[in-house]
Amino acid sequence: MSAADPTLPLVVLTNPIHAEAMALLTPHARVVTAGDTTPDTLRALAGEAAGLIVRAQLPDDILDHAPYLRGIVRHGVGLDFVPLEAATARGIPVANLPGSNTGAVAEYVFAALFHLRRRLGHLDGTLRGAGWLAAKTLASDLGEIGGTTIGILGTGEIGRRVARVARDGFGMRVLGHSRSARHRGQASDDGLFEAVDRETLFAESDAVVVACPLTPETRGLVDAGLIGRMRPDAVLINVARGPIVQAEALAAALRAGAIGGAALDVFEVQPLPDDHPYRACPNLLLTPHVAGTSADSLRVMGLGAAEEMIRILAGERPHNLVNPPALAHR
């Protein structure tokens, strides 16, 4: 087997990848999957690695322990798992897979929105426990999403896919905010959303979707001030990164009934600690960072990551290189 061939370069996976991706990669590399994603485990495995395929947070100093590293591939899109600046400074190319899980995340947004608005699980439980009439009565207070306003914080690929589904599928008014928006209060170039400032987005939306990348500027961006602008029946859905939303502020708003509910797929500390305040909050859907995970997306991401790593090992430029200055060091 190629995995046992000592002449092949070593590629370390922080987590397993799709079986088809493994079959594609193993003729080109010895592939080792980390037993866990603790910093010490990843540092130890990086010692002989020529490549890293990343599905979990790398320690900030991982490159200090990886003297033979030729490249890093993000199994997904977000780059906050990777020490990008350090990689660029060392001439190590980093690639990601834009668009690979866009559809899965957009579907999650609307599944979460239906969960919060139509409450099918609660209806099912009430019917089973309290009877037909008790469950039927609950439906009188449930709202539709058609014709309501959705605000999207971050209008990249995922944000735009959500906007398109919201506008074309449900006839929703769509507000959008990003740092690159050029015309506040005007439609985007393709008419998908109305560009507004953050304060307007939170004040006028029935549902706010957090879909922006985690950067120093967005860390803690959704704070008590923005949450306080939300309508009493509005809901918040975070499919980006946990630290973008200030946990204490959101938990306080939920406990006080100041907003209608929330759905969170990402958290500042993962796994979510057993004693985290979120666990006791009402009207809160918690899922374990799976918005972009499906059988289809895992296959696409796995194959894409394997293909990019094969290019890197062959000395070729990856198709989705995110740090071109790294190649200037060569």
C-alpha positions in Angstrom: 0.0 0.0 0.0 1.2 3.5 -0.8 0.5 4.6 2.8 3.4 2.4 3.9 5.8 3.5 1.1 8.5 5.5 3.0 9.6 7.3 -0.2 6.3 9.2 -0.4 5.8 12.5 1.3 3.7 12.5 4.5 0.4 14.3 4.5 -1.3 14.8 7.9 -5.1 15.1 8.2 -6.4 16.8 11.3 -9.7 14.8 10.8 -10.8 12.0 8.4 -11.7 12.9 4.8 -14.1 11.2 2.4 -13.1 7.6 1.3 -12.9 8.7 -2.4 -10.6 11.5 -1.4 -8.4 9.1 0.5 -8.2 6.8 -2.5 -7.2 9.8 -4.7 -4.5 11.0 -2.3 -2.8 7.8 -1.2 -0.9 7.0 -4.4 0.8 10.4 -3.9 1.5 10.4 -0.2 1.7 8.6 3.1 -1.5 9.7 4.8 -1.9 9.9 8.6 -5.0 11.0 10.4 -4.5 12.6 13.7 -5.9 10.6 16.6 -7.2 13.9 18.1 -6.9 17.6 17.4 -5.1 18.7 20.6 -2.2 21.1 19.9 0.4 18.7 21.2 -0.9 15.9 18.9 -0.9 18.2 15.8 2.6 19.6 16.6 4.0 16.1 17.0 2.5 14.9 13.7 3.7 18.0 11.8 7.3 17.2 12.5 7.7 15.1 9.3 4.7 16.5 7.3 5.0 17.7 3.8 1.3 18.7 3.8 -1.5 19.4 6.1 -5.2 19.0 5.3 -7.1 21.1 7.9 -10.5 20.6 9.3 -9.7 21.8 12.9 -7.9 24.7 14.5 -4.1 24.5 14.1 -2.0 25.8 17.0 -0.6 29.2 16.2 3.0 27.8 16.4 2.4 24.8 14.2 4.9 26.0 11.6 7.7 26.0 14.2 7.2 22.2 14.4 6.9 21.6 10.7 10.3 22.0 9.0 9.4 20.1 5.9 6.0 21.5 5.2 5.3 22.3 1.6 1.7 23.4 1.8 -1.6 23.6 3.7 -5.1 22.9 2.3 -8.2 24.0 4.2 -10.9 21.3 3.9 -13.5 24.0 3.6 -13.5 27.8 3.3 -12.8 29.7 6.5 -9.1 30.4 7.0 -9.2 31.2 10.7 -8.0 27.6 11.4 -4.7 28.3 9.7 -1.8 30.6 10.7 -2.0 32.4 7.3 0.4 35.2 7.9 3.1 32.9 9.3 2.7 30.5 6.4 3.0 33.4 3.9 6.2 34.7 5.6 7.7 31.2 5.3 6.8 30.7 1.7 4.2 28.0 2.4 1.2 28.1 0.1 -2.3 27.8 1.6 -5.3 26.8 -0.4 -9.0 26.6 0.4 -12.2 25.4 -1.3 -14.5 28.3 -2.0 -18.1 27.3 -2.7 -17.6 23.7 -1.6 -20.2 23.8 1.2 -22.2 26.9 0.2 -25.4 25.0 -0.6 -25.2 23.0 2.7 -24.8 26.1 4.8 -27.6 28.0 3.0 -29.9 25.0 3.6 -29.0 25.0 7.2 -30.0 28.7 7.5 -33.5 28.0 6.3 -33.8 24.8 8.3 -33.0 26.8 11.4 -35.3 29.6 10.4 -38.2 27.1 10.0 -37.3 25.5 13.3 -37.6 28.9 15.0 -40.6 30.1 13.2 -42.8 27.1 12.5 -41.7 25.0 15.5 -42.5 21.6 14.0 -40.6 19.8 16.7 -42.6 21.5 19.5 -45.8 20.8 17.6 -44.9 17.1 17.3 -44.0 16.9 21.0 -47.2 18.6 22.1 -49.4 16.4 19.9 -47.8 13.3 21.4 -47.9 14.5 24.9 -50.9 16.8 25.2 -53.1 15.8 22.3 -54.3 17.0 19.0 -56.2 20.1 20.1 -53.4 21.4 22.3 -50.9 21.1 19.4 -53.3 22.6 16.8 -53.9 25.6 19.0 -50.1 26.4 19.1 -50.1 26.9 15.3 -52.3 30.1 15.6 -49.3 32.0 17.0 -46.7 30.8 14.5 -45.5 33.2 11.8 -44.6 32.6 8.1 -41.3 33.8 6.7 -42.6 34.9 3.3 -42.7 38.6 3.0 -40.6 39.2 6.1 -37.1 40.8 6.2 -33.9 38.9 6.4 -30.6 40.7 7.2 -27.4 39.1 6.2 -24.2 40.1 7.9 -21.5 39.2 5.4 -22.4 39.0 1.7 -19.8 36.5 0.4 -20.8 33.3 -1.3 -22.8 31.9 1.5 -24.5 35.3 2.2 -25.4 35.7 -1.4 -26.8 32.1 -1.7 -29.0 32.8 1.4 -30.1 36.1 -0.2 -31.0 34.4 -3.5 -33.1 31.7 -1.8 -34.8 34.3 0.5 -35.7 36.6 -2.3 -36.6 34.1 -5.1 -37.9 31.3 -2.9 -39.9 33.1 -0.3 -40.3 36.7 -1.5 -38.4 38.1 1.5 -37.0 41.6 1.7 -33.2 41.1 1.9 -30.8 43.5 3.6 -27.1 43.0 3.4 -24.0 44.4 5.1 -20.3 43.9 4.4 -17.2 46.0 4.7 -16.9 46.1 0.9 -20.5 47.3 0.3 -20.2 50.6 -1.7 -23.6 52.1 -1.7 -25.5 52.1 1.6 -29.2 52.1 1.1 -29.0 51.0 -2.5 -29.4 47.6 -4.1 -26.4 45.4 -4.8 -25.2 45.3 -8.3 -27.2 42.2 -9.1 -30.3 43.3 -7.0 -29.9 40.5 -4.5 -30.0 42.7 -1.4 -30.3 46.3 -0.2 -27.0 47.4 1.3 -27.4 48.9 4.7 -25.3 49.7 7.8 -25.1 47.2 10.6 -27.5 49.2 12.9 -30.2 49.3 10.2 -29.8 45.7 9.4 -30.3 44.6 13.1 -33.1 47.1 13.6 -35.2 46.2 10.5 -34.7 42.5 10.1 -37.0 39.7 11.3 -34.1 37.3 11.0 -30.4 38.2 11.1 -27.9 35.7 9.6 -24.3 36.0 10.6 -22.2 34.8 7.6 -19.1 37.0 7.7 -15.5 35.6 8.2 -13.8 35.9 11.6 -11.2 38.6 11.5 -9.9 41.0 14.1 -12.5 43.5 13.0 -15.4 41.1 13.3 -14.5 39.4 16.6 -17.2 40.4 19.1 -18.9 42.5 16.4 -22.4 41.3 17.4 -22.5 42.9 20.8 -25.2 44.0 23.3 -25.7 47.2 21.3 -26.6 45.5 18.0 -28.6 42.8 19.7 -30.5 45.5 21.6 -31.6 46.9 18.3 -33.4 43.7 17.3 -37.1 43.5 17.3 -38.7 41.5 20.2 -39.8 38.7 17.8 -36.6 38.7 15.7 -34.2 35.8 15.5 -30.5 35.4 15.0 -28.7 32.6 13.2 -24.9 32.2 13.3 -23.3 30.0 10.7 -20.0 31.9 10.6 -17.8 31.7 13.7 -18.7 31.7 17.4 -16.5 34.7 18.5 -18.3 37.1 16.2 -21.3 37.0 18.5 -20.7 38.1 22.1 -22.1 35.1 24.1 -22.9 37.0 27.2 -25.0 39.5 25.4 -26.9 37.0 23.4 -27.6 34.8 26.4 -28.9 37.8 28.3 -31.2 38.8 25.5 -32.6 35.2 25.2 -33.1 34.9 29.0 -34.9 38.2 29.1 -37.1 37.4 26.1 -35.7 40.5 24.4 -35.5 38.7 21.1 -37.6 35.8 19.6 -34.8 33.2 19.5 -31.6 32.1 18.0 -29.8 29.2 16.2 -26.1 28.7 16.7 -23.9 26.3 14.9 -20.6 27.7 16.0 -19.1 28.7 19.4 -16.1 30.4 20.8 -15.0 27.2 22.5 -15.7 23.9 20.7 -17.0 21.5 21.8 -19.5 23.7 23.8 -18.7 23.3 27.5 -21.3 21.5 29.6 -21.7 24.6 31.9 -21.9 27.2 29.1 -24.8 29.7 29.6 -26.2 28.9 26.2 -27.3 25.5 27.4 -29.9 27.0 29.8 -31.2 29.6 27.3 -34.8 29.4 26.0 -35.7 29.5 22.3 -32.2 28.5 21.3 -31.2 25.8 18.8 -27.7 24.4 19.3 -25.9 22.3 16.7 -22.2 21.1 16.7 -20.7 23.0 13.8 -22.4 21.0 11.1 -24.1 23.7 8.9 -21.6 22.9 6.1 -21.6 19.2 6.7 -23.5 16.7 4.6 -22.6 13.6 2.7 -22.5 15.6 -0.5 -20.4 18.5 0.8 -17.9 16.2 2.6 -17.3 14.4 -0.7 -16.8 17.6 -2.6 -14.5 19.1 0.1 -12.5 15.9 0.4 -11.9 15.5 -3.3 -11.1 19.2 -3.6 -8.6 19.1 -0.8 -6.9 16.0 -2.1 -6.6 17.5 -5.6 -5.1 20.7 -4.2 -2.6 18.8 -2.0 -1.5 16.6 -5.0 -0.8 19.8 -6.9 1.2 21.2 -4.0 3.2 18.0 -3.6 4.0 18.1 -7.4 5.4 21.6 -7.0 2.4 23.1 -8.9 0.4 26.2 -7.9 -2.9 25.2 -6.2 -6.0 26.4 -8.0 -7.4 28.3 -5.0 -4.2 29.7 -3.6 -5.1 32.3 -0.9 -1.6 33.7 -0.2 0.1 34.3 -3.6 2.9 36.3 -1.9 4.1 33.0 -0.4 5.3 31.9 -3.8 7.5 35.0 -4.1 9.8 33.4 -1.5 10.6 30.6 -3.9 
